[in-house]
C-alpha cells in the first residue's frame, strides 16, 4: 500500500494505520528514527522468545556492517 501511495501523506497514513506513531513532521530524519525505534522494539521482543541470543545477532549484522561502512 505504501508503494502505491500517491503522496508522502498517504504513505504516512498507511504507517499510522499499522500502529506507528502519528507523523506530524514528515521528514526523512523523523521517519528514520521512528523506524529504527520500531526495529529495536521487535529485536527486544524477539530477544525474550529466542533461546539463544546469537540467533538474533544474525539479523543485526546487516545494520552493523552498514554502520561500520558509514563510520569509514
One Martini backbone bead per residue (centre of mass of N, CA, C, O) as a GRO file, in nm:
protein
   72
    1UNK     BB    1   0.055   0.063  -0.018
    2UNK     BB    2   0.298   0.259  -0.012
    3UNK     BB    3   0.378   0.237  -0.311
    4UNK     BB    4   0.079   0.345  -0.406
    5UNK     BB    5   0.123   0.607  -0.302
    6UNK     BB    6   0.082   0.958  -0.400
    7UNK     BB    7   0.197   1.039  -0.111
    8UNK     BB    8   0.338   1.100   0.188
    9UNK     BB    9   0.072   1.109   0.346
   10UNK     BB   10  -0.033   0.831   0.259
   11UNK     BB   11   0.205   0.670   0.373
   12UNK     BB   12   0.168   0.768   0.665
   13UNK     BB   13  -0.115   0.648   0.703
   14UNK     BB   14  -0.029   0.355   0.682
   15UNK     BB   15   0.153   0.355   0.930
   16UNK     BB   16  -0.064   0.438   1.133
   17UNK     BB   17  -0.248   0.184   1.077
   18UNK     BB   18   0.012  -0.007   1.180
   19UNK     BB   19   0.110   0.155   1.471
   20UNK     BB   20   0.231   0.413   1.428
   21UNK     BB   21   0.307   0.707   1.478
   22UNK     BB   22   0.246   1.013   1.430
   23UNK     BB   23   0.321   1.221   1.129
   24UNK     BB   24   0.367   1.546   1.161
   25UNK     BB   25   0.683   1.527   1.070
   26UNK     BB   26   0.779   1.467   0.743
   27UNK     BB   27   1.091   1.336   0.772
   28UNK     BB   28   1.361   1.150   0.726
   29UNK     BB   29   1.461   1.156   1.021
   30UNK     BB   30   1.195   1.081   1.158
   31UNK     BB   31   1.143   0.816   1.008
   32UNK     BB   32   1.408   0.674   1.083
   33UNK     BB   33   1.367   0.683   1.389
   34UNK     BB   34   1.100   0.527   1.399
   35UNK     BB   35   1.203   0.264   1.261
   36UNK     BB   36   1.430   0.207   1.464
   37UNK     BB   37   1.247   0.170   1.710
   38UNK     BB   38   1.078  -0.062   1.596
   39UNK     BB   39   1.313  -0.257   1.546
   40UNK     BB   40   1.411  -0.268   1.843
   41UNK     BB   41   1.145  -0.380   1.960
   42UNK     BB   42   1.156  -0.644   1.805
   43UNK     BB   43   1.426  -0.744   1.921
   44UNK     BB   44   1.330  -0.750   2.214
   45UNK     BB   45   1.101  -0.951   2.178
   46UNK     BB   46   1.277  -1.178   2.054
   47UNK     BB   47   1.481  -1.204   2.293
   48UNK     BB   48   1.259  -1.350   2.479
   49UNK     BB   49   1.206  -1.605   2.263
   50UNK     BB   50   1.504  -1.667   2.225
   51UNK     BB   51   1.730  -1.893   2.347
   52UNK     BB   52   1.954  -1.769   2.141
   53UNK     BB   53   2.091  -1.459   2.083
   54UNK     BB   54   2.270  -1.527   1.829
   55UNK     BB   55   2.038  -1.553   1.625
   56UNK     BB   56   1.969  -1.244   1.627
   57UNK     BB   57   2.248  -1.132   1.527
   58UNK     BB   58   2.218  -1.200   1.227
   59UNK     BB   59   2.007  -0.962   1.172
   60UNK     BB   60   2.215  -0.724   1.264
   61UNK     BB   61   2.454  -0.723   1.061
   62UNK     BB   62   2.357  -0.533   0.844
   63UNK     BB   63   2.375  -0.281   1.036
   64UNK     BB   64   2.669  -0.306   1.121
   65UNK     BB   65   2.793  -0.276   0.840
   66UNK     BB   66   2.673  -0.004   0.777
   67UNK     BB   67   2.797   0.149   1.017
   68UNK     BB   68   3.092   0.093   0.940
   69UNK     BB   69   3.081   0.232   0.663
   70UNK     BB   70   3.003   0.509   0.771
   71UNK     BB   71   3.257   0.557   0.944
   72UNK     BB   72   3.457   0.525   0.693
   0.00000   0.00000   0.00000
